[in-house]
Structure formats: C-alpha cells, structure tokens
Amino acid sequence: MSEEKKTYYIEVGSGEISSSATDSPWNFKIEATDEEITQLREIFDSNYSTGWQGFLRSHVPYIQYHYDRENDAYDRNLQQIYQMIHDLGDEEARTHIDSMGILEATPTKDEE
C-alpha cells in the first residue's frame, strides 16, 4: 500500500516546507509522501545544525575553508536537498535544478 502524495512548497534558503502556496514565499513545488517530507525535514534540520557549527568554526582563523568538515557536510546536505527536490519536484523544479548544475559530480580534492 503506497502512501498518498501531497503538494508541498519548499523555500530552500530558510528550510521552510509548507502545504500552502500563499502562506510564504517558496522556490520549488513538489509532490511527496509524509515519509519523504520527514526525510527532507531531517536534512534541513541537519543543515541548520551544521551551519551553526560552521559559524562557530569560522572564528578559528587557522582552519581554511576548504579543509573544513562542517562546510563539507553543509555542502553534502545541500546537494541531498536539491536531489530530493529534483526527484519529487514538478518539471519547472527539475529544469531549474538542472540549470544550476548542483547535482553534477564535483571533483574530489585528488582530481583537482
């Protein structure tokens, strides 16, 4: 038995997930089950926490950005968020995310 999908509106910058298109600004429209929305919410929550860790770390001047685990985790979470939106989104969402190139494979430090 498959769960019923509902329409949700996502604002990536604030991490907001809404079931109303008129309550607040949004970037992407998706169709998702309750379980998928819970998973997306967990990634947004993880990114919020990682963002704070990165903020606190940013006050340690001897750690460079490209050697910062918190920033790497934030970037991975952001890619997961966009991948979920791409998978669950409407055609406009998929087209926009494709145009951003965020889901394309990024080189590792060894490949650069």
LINSUL-V537088 format. One line per field, one symbol per residue. phi: phi as a letter, one per 20 degrees, with the letter a starting at -180 (. if undefined). psi: psi as a letter, one per 30 degrees, with the letter a starting at -180 (. if undefined). A space follows every 10 residues. Layout:
phi: ???
psi: ???
//
This chain:
phi: .effececcd dfgemecced fdfbfbdcdc dbegffffff fffgffffff ffffffffed feefgfddff ffffffffff fffffffdff gfffffffff mfeffdffff ef
psi: kkkkklklkk jeefgkkkgk ffelllekkl klleeeeeee eeeeeeeeee eeeeeeefgj ffjlefgjee eeeeeeeeee eeeeeeefll eeeeeeeeff gffkkkklef f.
//
